[in-house]
Amino acid sequence: MIQKFQQIDELLKNARKVLVASHEHPDADAVASMLTIHQVLQKRGIEHILYLPDEPPKNLCSLPGFFNIQTKI
């Protein structure tokens, strides 16, 4: 398991830009997972885009990073 995380870390170090995407009709779990990844990438200074094909549920708008989610790229 640690080796997988090391591989991901290495890919991220070399990435120019990362697309973080999830499924259609996102639920709270999908949005929260994206926003967690957003926080990690942001802290590491890695440029990224958060993309959902549909609008996220508005009741989640208090989550940090919610308004960074795009529905068009």
N, C-alpha and C positions, 0 to 999 in steps of 0.2 A: 504494500500500500504506500509506503513512504517513497518508493521508487517512482510510482505514478505521480505523486505530488512534485517530486523533483523534475520529472519530465515536463509537467505543466509549467512549473516555474521557469524552466529553461526556454520553453516556447514563448512565454510572456516576456521574458527579458529581450528576446529578439523581435518581438512584434512591433510593427509600425503603428497599427491601429487594430482594435479588437471590436468585433460585433458581438454584443450580448443580446440574444433573441430567445423568445419563448413561443408557446403555442397560441393558436386562435382562442378567442373567448377566455382570456386569462383569468385565473382565480387568484385569491389572496396568496396562495403558496407560490405560484409562478412569479407574481410581482415581487413578493418579499425576497425570493431567491435571486432575482435579477438585481434588486437593490442592494443586496448583500455583496454580490460580485462587484457592483458599481463602487461600493465603499472601498473594497480591497484594491481595485484598479486605480481609483482616485488617490488613495494613500501612496500607491507605488508610482504615481505620476505617469500611468499608462493611458494614452489617448484611447477613448472607446465611445461606442454608440450603444444606447439602449433602445431596442426595437421590439415592438409588439405589433402584430398585424391588425389588432383590434384595440379600441380604447380600454385602458385598465379601469377597474371599478373605482368610481369617484370616492367611495367611502374610505379608500386607502390613501387619499391625498395628503394625509398628515405624515406619511412615511418619508423619511429623508431621501431625497433624490427622485421622488415621484414625478416631479415636473420636468425631469431630464428624459423621461421616456418619450420616444418618438413613434408615430404610427405610419410615417412615410420616410423612406430613405432614398 
